[in-house]
Amino acid sequence: MPYKTLISTQELADHINNVDWVIVDCRFDLADSTWGKSQYQTSHISGAIYAHLDSDLSSPIIPAVTGRHPLPDIDELVEKLSAWGIDQLKQVIIYDQDGGMFAARLWWLLRWLGHEKVAVLDGGWQKWNKDGLPTNNEVQIKRAAAFIPHLQTGMEATVKDVIACLANPKARLLDARGADRFRGENETLDPVAGHIPGAISAPFMDNLATNGTMHSVPILNERFNNLLDKTLAKDAVIYCGSGVTAAHNILAMVHAGMDEPRLYAGSWSHWVTDPSRPVSTVENA
């Protein structure tokens, strides 16, 4: 049975030596881009390889043009996936240290390229360690594979799509950042504070229970149905600061059995590159 959204620590442990599985460590710190790789080199889930948010899962930033984490060049990403031993037959499992906030980025990217056998480790690095499961510090070198992309263009939303979404009463725009940043408070990452007018605050952290695992399917369904307010999930667009944590909301919705919303990958950091685009600090307005 392929895993397509989440996998438990025990389920992964049961397949830890499966040659048809690839484990990817996506630990990262937005305040220190070297932290995740350093942590990986110190200790990681046995057999895991490392993917860096900035250099592996994003394109270079173009000032005043892109957001903070532009989508990676497809050809370059395909080359990396192949080097990591990933092809259409591989089951990919991804983890991080923050409830899946970075792992969800690679989960979304693989689905964007047509690879559905990909799941995020529920509870991540913390739960793996708490459960006493195997780790080491060996840098993994995988046998190269041939990843063949099948781009799913309908998964993305452009700025024009976002504007159209706000003009459509049957659509919803959800902001996955923390509620304080949505209100324009404590903005430390982007030069402009606030949110896209008409967006609804939907912090990705609210997808998680106190132990760092994803809430149950009924709780997730209730949460997003309330946020969508009779809007179909497929008619929603999700954004965050730079297109990373928004993928966590998409993961939660798909895990809950809902249709997949679109991702505005540029997100807030792209939105504010154009000073003519409106911003708001009014709650849910």
C-alpha positions as CSV (number, residue, x, y, z in Angstrom):
1,M,0.0,0.0,0.0
2,P,1.5,3.3,-1.0
3,Y,1.6,6.1,1.6
4,K,0.4,9.4,0.1
5,T,-0.1,11.9,3.0
6,L,1.2,10.7,6.4
7,I,3.1,7.8,7.8
8,S,3.6,6.8,11.5
9,T,7.0,6.3,13.0
10,Q,6.3,2.6,13.5
11,E,5.2,2.1,9.9
12,L,8.4,3.7,8.7
13,A,10.5,1.7,11.2
14,D,8.9,-1.5,9.7
15,H,10.3,-0.5,6.3
16,I,13.6,1.1,7.3
17,N,15.6,-1.3,5.2
18,N,13.3,-1.4,2.2
19,V,15.4,-0.6,-0.9
20,D,12.3,0.7,-2.6
21,W,11.9,3.5,0.0
22,V,13.8,6.8,0.1
23,I,13.9,8.8,3.3
24,V,14.6,12.5,3.1
25,D,15.6,14.8,6.0
26,C,14.3,18.4,5.4
27,R,15.2,19.9,8.8
28,F,15.7,23.6,8.4
29,D,15.8,26.9,10.3
30,L,14.6,30.1,8.6
31,A,16.9,32.1,10.9
32,D,20.0,29.9,10.3
33,S,20.1,28.2,6.9
34,T,23.1,26.0,8.0
35,W,21.4,24.5,11.0
36,G,19.5,21.7,9.3
37,K,22.5,20.3,7.4
38,S,24.5,20.5,10.6
39,Q,21.9,18.6,12.5
40,Y,21.7,16.0,9.8
41,Q,25.5,15.5,9.9
42,T,25.2,15.0,13.7
43,S,22.4,12.5,13.6
44,H,19.5,11.5,11.3
45,I,17.1,8.7,10.7
46,S,19.0,5.7,9.5
47,G,19.3,5.7,5.7
48,A,18.0,9.3,5.2
49,I,19.5,11.8,2.7
50,Y,19.3,15.5,3.2
51,A,17.4,18.2,1.2
52,H,18.1,21.8,1.8
53,L,15.1,24.2,1.6
54,D,17.1,27.0,-0.1
55,S,19.5,25.2,-2.4
56,D,17.6,22.0,-3.2
57,L,13.9,22.9,-2.9
58,S,13.9,26.5,-4.1
59,S,15.3,28.6,-6.9
60,P,17.6,31.6,-6.3
61,I,15.8,34.7,-5.1
62,I,15.5,37.6,-7.7
63,P,15.1,40.8,-5.6
64,A,11.9,42.7,-6.2
65,V,10.7,39.9,-8.5
66,T,10.3,36.7,-6.6
67,G,9.3,35.7,-3.2
68,R,11.7,34.2,-0.6
69,H,11.4,30.6,-1.8
70,P,10.6,30.5,-5.5
71,L,9.7,27.1,-6.9
72,P,12.8,25.2,-8.0
73,D,13.7,24.9,-11.7
74,I,12.0,21.7,-12.8
75,D,15.0,20.3,-14.7
76,E,17.3,21.0,-11.8
77,L,14.9,19.4,-9.3
78,V,14.5,16.3,-11.5
79,E,18.2,15.9,-11.6
80,K,18.4,16.1,-7.9
81,L,15.5,13.7,-7.3
82,S,17.3,11.2,-9.7
83,A,20.6,11.6,-7.9
84,W,18.7,10.9,-4.6
85,G,17.5,7.5,-6.1
86,I,13.9,8.6,-6.6
87,D,11.9,7.3,-9.5
88,Q,8.2,6.5,-10.0
89,L,8.6,3.1,-8.2
90,K,10.0,4.6,-5.0
91,Q,8.1,5.4,-1.8
92,V,9.4,8.7,-0.5
93,I,9.1,9.6,3.2
94,I,10.0,13.1,4.4
95,Y,10.5,14.5,7.8
96,D,11.7,17.6,9.7
97,Q,11.8,19.0,13.2
98,D,8.7,21.3,13.0
99,G,5.6,19.1,12.6
100,G,6.1,18.9,8.8
101,M,6.3,22.6,8.0
102,F,9.4,22.0,5.8
103,A,8.7,18.4,4.8
104,A,5.4,19.4,3.3
105,R,7.3,21.5,0.8
106,L,9.0,18.5,-0.8
107,W,5.7,16.5,-0.4
108,W,4.0,19.2,-2.6
109,L,6.9,19.4,-5.1
110,L,6.9,15.7,-5.7
111,R,3.1,15.7,-6.3
112,W,3.5,18.7,-8.5
113,L,5.8,16.6,-10.6
114,G,3.3,13.7,-10.7
115,H,4.8,11.5,-7.9
116,E,2.1,10.5,-5.5
117,K,4.0,7.8,-3.5
118,V,5.2,10.4,-1.0
119,A,4.3,10.9,2.7
120,V,5.4,13.1,5.6
121,L,6.5,11.4,8.9
122,D,3.8,12.2,11.4
123,G,5.5,13.7,14.5
124,G,8.8,14.0,12.6
125,W,12.3,13.9,14.1
126,Q,11.1,14.4,17.7
127,K,8.7,11.5,17.7
128,W,11.2,9.2,16.0
129,N,13.7,9.9,18.8
130,K,11.0,9.7,21.5
131,D,10.1,6.3,20.2
132,G,13.8,5.2,20.4
133,L,14.0,4.3,16.7
134,P,17.3,3.9,14.8
135,T,19.5,6.9,13.9
136,N,23.1,7.4,12.7
137,N,25.4,10.0,11.3
138,E,26.4,8.3,8.1
139,V,26.0,10.5,5.0
140,Q,24.0,8.5,2.5
141,I,24.9,8.1,-1.2
142,K,22.0,6.6,-3.1
143,R,22.2,4.7,-6.4
144,A,21.0,7.1,-9.0
145,A,17.6,6.6,-10.6
146,A,15.7,8.2,-13.5
147,F,12.9,10.4,-12.2
148,I,10.4,11.2,-15.0
149,P,8.3,14.3,-14.3
150,H,4.6,14.6,-15.1
151,L,3.9,18.2,-14.3
152,Q,0.5,18.9,-12.6
153,T,0.0,22.5,-13.7
154,G,-3.4,22.8,-12.0
155,M,-1.8,22.7,-8.6
156,E,-0.5,26.3,-8.8
157,A,-2.2,29.6,-8.5
158,T,-0.9,32.8,-10.0
159,V,-1.3,36.4,-8.8
160,K,-4.2,36.7,-11.3
161,D,-5.8,33.6,-9.8
162,V,-5.5,35.1,-6.3
163,I,-7.2,38.3,-7.4
164,A,-9.9,36.3,-9.2
165,C,-10.3,34.2,-6.1
166,L,-11.0,37.3,-3.9
167,A,-13.6,38.5,-6.4
168,N,-15.4,35.2,-6.4
169,P,-17.8,34.6,-3.5
170,K,-17.5,30.9,-4.0
171,A,-13.8,30.9,-3.5
172,R,-11.5,31.3,-0.4
173,L,-8.0,32.5,0.1
174,L,-6.4,31.0,3.2
175,D,-3.2,32.4,4.9
176,A,-1.2,29.7,6.6
177,R,1.1,32.1,8.6
178,G,0.7,32.7,12.3
179,A,-2.2,34.9,13.3
180,D,0.1,37.6,14.6
181,R,1.8,38.0,11.2
182,F,-1.6,37.9,9.5
183,R,-2.5,40.9,11.7
184,G,0.7,42.6,10.7
185,E,2.4,42.0,14.1
186,N,5.9,40.6,14.7
187,E,6.8,40.6,11.0
188,T,10.5,39.7,11.0
189,L,10.8,38.0,7.6
190,D,9.2,40.3,5.0
191,P,9.6,44.0,4.4
192,V,5.8,44.7,4.5
193,A,3.5,43.5,7.3
194,G,-0.1,42.4,6.9
195,H,-2.0,40.1,4.6
196,I,-3.8,40.0,1.3
197,P,-7.2,41.8,1.7
198,G,-10.0,39.3,1.8
199,A,-7.8,36.4,3.0
200,I,-8.8,34.2,6.0
201,S,-6.3,33.5,8.8
202,A,-5.6,29.7,8.8
203,P,-2.3,29.1,10.8
204,F,-0.7,25.8,9.8
205,M,0.2,25.1,13.4
206,D,-3.5,24.6,14.1
207,N,-3.2,21.4,12.1
208,L,-1.1,19.9,14.9
209,A,-1.9,18.3,18.3
210,T,0.2,19.2,21.3
211,N,2.5,16.3,20.7
212,G,3.4,17.5,17.2
213,T,1.4,15.0,15.2
214,M,-1.3,15.9,12.8
215,H,-4.8,16.2,14.3
216,S,-7.3,13.4,13.5
217,V,-9.2,13.4,10.2
218,P,-12.5,14.5,11.9
219,I,-10.8,17.4,13.6
220,L,-9.1,18.5,10.4
221,N,-12.4,18.2,8.4
222,E,-14.2,20.4,11.0
223,R,-11.4,22.9,11.0
224,F,-11.2,23.4,7.2
225,N,-14.9,23.1,6.6
226,N,-15.4,26.0,9.0
227,L,-12.6,28.0,7.3
228,L,-14.0,27.3,3.8
229,D,-17.6,28.1,4.9
230,K,-19.3,26.0,2.2
231,T,-16.6,26.8,-0.4
232,L,-15.3,23.7,-2.1
233,A,-11.7,22.8,-1.2
234,K,-10.7,22.7,-4.9
235,D,-11.8,26.4,-5.2
236,A,-9.5,27.5,-2.4
237,V,-6.0,29.0,-2.7
238,I,-3.5,28.7,0.1
239,Y,-0.6,31.0,0.7
240,C,1.9,31.8,3.5
241,G,5.0,33.9,3.7
242,S,7.0,32.2,1.0
243,G,5.0,29.2,-0.2
244,V,6.5,26.7,2.3
245,T,4.1,26.3,5.2
246,A,1.1,26.8,3.0
247,A,1.9,23.2,1.7
248,H,1.2,22.0,5.3
249,N,-2.4,23.2,5.0
250,I,-2.7,21.4,1.7
251,L,-1.2,18.2,3.2
252,A,-3.7,18.4,6.1
253,M,-6.7,18.9,3.7
254,V,-5.7,16.1,1.4
255,H,-5.0,13.8,4.4
256,A,-8.5,14.6,5.6
257,G,-9.9,13.4,2.3
258,M,-10.7,16.8,0.9
259,D,-10.0,17.9,-2.7
260,E,-6.7,19.6,-3.2
261,P,-6.6,23.4,-3.1
262,R,-4.1,25.4,-5.2
263,L,-0.9,26.8,-3.8
264,Y,0.1,30.5,-4.4
265,A,3.8,29.6,-4.3
266,G,5.1,33.1,-4.3
267,S,2.9,33.9,-1.3
268,W,3.1,37.1,0.8
269,S,6.8,37.7,0.0
270,H,6.0,37.8,-3.7
271,W,2.7,39.7,-3.3
272,V,4.5,42.6,-1.7
273,T,7.2,42.9,-4.4
274,D,4.6,45.1,-6.2
275,P,3.7,48.1,-4.2
276,S,0.5,48.6,-6.1
277,R,-1.0,45.4,-4.6
278,P,-3.2,46.1,-1.7
279,V,-2.4,45.0,1.9
280,S,-4.5,44.8,5.0
281,T,-4.0,44.5,8.8
282,V,-7.7,44.1,9.5
283,E,-8.6,40.7,10.9
284,N,-10.1,38.5,8.2
285,A,-10.6,41.4,5.8
